[in-house]
Amino acid sequence: MPKALFGPDFQFLPHREVLTFEEIARLARIFVGLGVEKLRLTGGEPLVRRDLERLVALLAQIDGVRDITLTTNGSLLAKKAQALAQAGLRRITVSLDSMDDAVFRSMNDVDFPVGKVLEGIEAARAAGLAPIKINMVVKRGLNEDSIVGMARHFRGTGMILRFIEFMDVGNTNGWRMDDVVPAAEIVQTVNAVYPLEPVDPNYRGEVARRYRYRDGAGEIGIISSVTQPFCRNCTRARLSAEGSLYTCLFATHGHDLKALLRGDADDAAIAQRVASVWQVRNDRYSELRTSLTPGTPKVEMSHIGG
Ligand SMILES: C[S@@+](CC[C@H](N)C(=O)[O-])C[C@H]1O[C@@H](n2cnc3c(N)ncnc32)[C@H](O)[C@@H]1O
């Protein structure tokens, strides 16, 4: 949420337009009834929602949920980690794009330092959240020099550092192909200092490709959403704060579930609506972008470790 777009004059949603925790939990139960096993709280910044741990506790009570996690910028994590873990959060992903304060701030337009994020990560570890994943978006000319420093910091800690190709999220970030450091180049950069070998995916459709350090210092992940998009393996449904269902990160049109929730629809009717949206989804934004963007490198990542 860049300050230039979401400054003091921005009209945020009135509170009544935002789903209550009970409404989110009801929808989550319906989605789980349709086969969903993993729930992720993200955003926006999920920890700015007051008493978020109350939502985590509601979600943790749903039978059939295999995994609950949360992605955060870490700024409020030191305060919240313990309460989140007690409420039933199992693991966490923290975004951190550099160990260097100036680089971190220039990338994120935030008013807190790297140290604050590291404190949050430490609190998450102390609270028993595991595994902790660290997301680093790599942007050409901004933080590619931070790749090795980040690898060095998180090697041997049990945390999993994931490098993410810079994407054109929401068309708001002035994205150009030139801004993307291809995944293969990121792997080569790390491999040159800390030799790597590929690891099999944990499950079909896993977003990150896994590599481990040959010296046993743990593993990293690479998310190549631009150079090797994975639309056809994507199984994610997204629910916005105001209750719209999106079938793609890049979708501009959502499907309103709030009207059903607040009308007289019962759970079966809502489930039917969700299923009917899901069954006809055909999103493949990233695959189309890649085929239409001149200069997208078509890179093979198999050069490391065979
Ligand atoms: C959009 S954030 C939302 C959650 C939370 N506010 C945070 O900062 O982690 C979710 C993840 O998307 C990643 N992300 C943000 N902008 C991105 C971009 N342009 N390309 C690729 N990933 C991006 C972030 O690194 C973060 O880990």
The ligand as an ORCA input file, in Angstrom:
! r2SCAN-3c Opt
* xyz 0 1
  C       1.530     -8.359     -0.386
  S       2.244     -8.976      1.103
  C       0.911     -8.907      2.243
  C       1.210     -9.321      3.645
  C       2.035     -8.395      4.478
  N       1.629     -7.031      4.467
  C       3.513     -8.494      4.160
  O       4.142     -7.468      3.906
  O       4.026     -9.597      4.232
  C       2.413    -10.683      0.775
  C       3.706    -11.082      0.129
  O       3.755    -10.577     -1.187
  C       5.067    -10.220     -1.486
  N       5.063     -9.150     -2.495
  C       4.689     -7.871     -2.323
  N       4.852     -7.170     -3.461
  C       5.337     -8.034     -4.378
  C       5.719     -7.920     -5.749
  N       5.619     -6.771     -6.411
  N       6.181     -9.017     -6.387
  C       6.284    -10.194     -5.732
  N       5.927    -10.366     -4.449
  C       5.465     -9.305     -3.777
  C       5.633     -9.721     -0.168
  O       7.004     -9.916     -0.084
  C       4.905    -10.548      0.833
  O       5.709    -11.580      1.317
*
